Amino acid sequence: MDYILLIFTAVLVSNVALSQFLGICPFIGVSKKLDSALGMGFAVTFVMTIASALTFVVYQYMLLPLDLGYLRTIAFILVIASLVQLVEMFIKKFSPTLYKALGVYLPLITTNCAVLGIAIANITAGHTFAMAVVNGCASGLGFALAISLLAGIREKMKASDTPDCFKGFPIALVIAAIMSMAFSAFQNMVF
Amino acid sequence: MNNQKLKDVALSGLITNNPVFRLVLGTCPTLAVTIAVMNGIGMGLSTTVVLVCSNVLISLCRNIIPDKVRMPAYIMIIATFVTLVEMVMRKYVPDLYDSLGIFIPLIVVNCIILARAESFASQNKVLPSAVDGLAMGLGFTLSLVLISAVREFFGAGMLFGIEILPEWFPKIAILVSPAGGFLVFGILMAVVNFVMAKIDLKKSLKEAV
């Protein structure tokens, strides 16, 4: 039950992009086309799940015993950057099709603040290892959901006549605002 | 490097290439912390400090760092400064530290800093890099203050935490919610685009005459 609640919260109630404001750069930047949005979404889910597990281990079993908790930002960003590099090499070797699909988006994930944000949030929320991994995966799925929804709407918006000064980013932000309002309705759900 | 060029660098960071409204970098903290003007200023200034320090150090090391490992090197330099800022803030401004929360460590992945390191500091001398960092940082702060002033004033009827609008005045509560962040940012960006387009038009008309 705890896990279901955790997943529900991470995907819908406190969606990474729409209510926690993490990973907004790719959320707005890579949501022009549905295909690329889906690619980005799943690449993030993938990296975020592994990063949650790795950073948890690094923090609990390396930094804490050595009393180096204050180094967590540096340690986590290193772990994430090398993880992204490793994942990229791994996928390139074993699944060229997946590599082609994710290709450009993989290196971009290093600077996606959602990955580092969730890793730090896992620590501050005091999650256990399993909960951290589930939270990472669910948050990634929430991001994938939000970015593909936004991309779908933006593809449709291309045909409509927006004022010149609203073209591009501004109208995408307004759409995101309306989506965020819709998602905020989940906050009032009671179990 | 003469004064004119330094002035150009400063103006570009503050206005014409404003990191938030023109380059659309660092959107996450922009949206997340701008519920109150104080938060906007705190976030803006701490980012400015990191930006100036990292620009200076990267500019100093630009001939030593091998090209292949420059990204990890930049990230390490930035992360070090962020950790320092984080420790100083926790000690001296604990209230602000709490209200900015997770977004202080996340300055590391603020794309403004890495973007300036890669596109400016790695190719320029120390002084222009410092000016660029300062201008970009202040441009970021300015945008945060603008957005947070709109949100705090219309959303909560306050500025700097002081009640300004009377009790009976209707407040738009949605502006201080996450949705309001997207909305205000989008509309302000459209306004900036509109004004910039008008200025460009005037300039080209003047040149034509």
Interface residues (C-beta under 8 A of the other chain):
Chain A: L18 S19 Q20 F21 L22 G23 I24 C25 I28 G29 Y70 L71 R72 T73 I74 I77 L78 A81 T110 T111 N112 C113 L116 G117 I120 A121 T124 P163 D164 C165 F166 F169 P170 I171 A172 L173 V174 A176 A177 I178 S180 M181 S184
Chain B: V24 L25 G26 T27 C28 P29 L31 A32 M71 P72 I75 M76 A79 T80 V82 T83 E86 M87 I102 P105 L106 V108 V109 N110 C111 L114 I174 S177 P178 A179 G180 G181 F182 L183 F185 G186 I187 M189 A190 V191 N193 F194 A197
